[in-house]
Amino acid sequence: MRLNQCHNFHDFRELARRRLPGPIFNYIDGAADDEVTYRENTRAFDRCDLLPSVLTGVRDIDMSVTVMGQKLDMPVYCSPTALQRLFHHQGERAVAAAAEKYRTMFGVSSLGTVSLEELRRKHSNPQVYQFYFHKDRGLNRAMMSRAKEAGVDVMMLTVDSITGGNRERDLRTGFSIPFRLTLGGMLQFALKPMWGINYVTHEKFRLPQLEEFVDMGGGASSIGGYFTEMLDPSMNWDDVAEMVQEWNGQFCLKGIMTADDARRAADIGCTGIVLSNHGGRQLDGSRTPFDQLKEVVDAVGDRLDVIMDSGIQRGTHVLKALSLGAKAVGGGRLYLYPLAAAGQAGVERALGLMRAEIERGMRLMGVTSVSQLSPDNLRFR
C-alpha cells in the first residue's frame, strides 16, 4: 500500500502498522485495560443519524470556526500528542507544517520531541501547549512562563492523567522511554530494520520541554517515572484556578467529562474545555465524549468553548459533534497514523481528506456554514 492509496483513517492505520515496529505501533494503537472505551468512542457516533435538508441552495461552503479566540479554516485540529519523532523523524515539524497548510490549530505536548519555541518561530497558525500538573509548583510556573515567552496561543492542562492508564500492549512488549523491551518486543524491532536505520541516522531523540527533568539515558526518571514521581495526584480546583489567573489568557482543561466539572471550569475562568477520555488510554469503561457532549454544552456552552476529542475518524463524525454544539474537534490517532506512514505528506493528505469529507457532508446536509448545524440535524437511535 502506498500513500496515494490511503483514502481513510483505516488505510493510514494499516500503512502505519506495516511501517512501524510492533511496540511503537501498539503504543499509538493501544488503550487501557480491555480497550472497551477505545472502541466505544467511535461506535458512539454510529448510534446517531444525520438528517439532511434538501433544496437549500448550497453553493459556497464555509467551515471556518473560532475556538478560544483562534480562527481556524476547518473545525478539526491536531491534538497535542507525545513522542512524535518516534513515529517519524519529522515529528511535530510535520504536523505543525501540515496544520499550517490547512490553517488549523496544532498542539505541542510537554512530552513533545520538538521545542515549542522552534515551532512557534516557524509557523503562524494557532498553537496549543499541553502540560501536566507537577508536584513542583515552581516547575509549573516555569513551564507556563516559557510558553508565554514563546508566544503560545492557548494553554491546555490535562486533568485526566494524574497517573498513567494500564496499557497492557505496552506491558507485553516492554515499550517505554528509554526502551526496556521484552525479547518479543526486540524481535518485532528486528523485523522492521528500516525504522531503526531511520531512527539512528537523524538527530538524537529528545524531549526538549522536559529534558532538564527526565533522564533519557536510562536512569531512574523514565517516562513512566515522570508520571509516577513528578506529577501531583493531589491537584485540585484551587490549584488550577491559580494557574488560570497566572496565565491570564486562553486556558483550556483537557479531560473534562461531566457537566459539574465543566461548570467549575467556567467558574474559575477557563475559556475552553476538551471533553476527552484520552482516546480510551486512561480509564477503561468511561463514557464517551460524544455521548456526554449535549449535556455539557447545555450546561456551559454559553460560558466557554466546548471542544471534544476521542474517536473521530470521519467527516460525518465531525458534523455530528458540531451539531451538538462542539466548537471544534481534536484528533490524535487521526494524524499519528498518517505521520507514521509518510511524515508531513501523510498528515497533509489526512487533513485534506478530512476537509473534503466535511465539505461533502455539509453539502449533502444542505448547510453552507457550521453555524447552521444544530441538534435538529440529528436523531439518536
Secondary structure, DSSP 8 states (H G I E B T S, - for coil): --GGG--SHHHHHHHHHHHS-HHHHHHHH--STT-HHHHHHHHHHHTEEE----SS---S-B--EEETTEEESSSEEE---S-HHHH-TTTHHHHHHHHHHTT--EEEETT-SS-HHHHHHH--S-EEEEE--BS-HHHHHHHHHHHHHHT-SEEEEE-S-SS----HHHHHHT--SS----HHHHHHHHT-HHHHHHHHTSS----TTTTTTS-TTSSS--HHHIIIIIB-TT--HHHHHHHHHHH-SEEEEEEE-SHHHHHHHHHTT-SEEEE--GGGTSSTT---HHHHHHHHHHHHTTTSEEEE-SS--SHHHHHHHHHTT-SEEEESHHHHHHHHHHHHHHHHHHHHHHHHHHHHHHHHHT-SBGGG--GGGEEE-
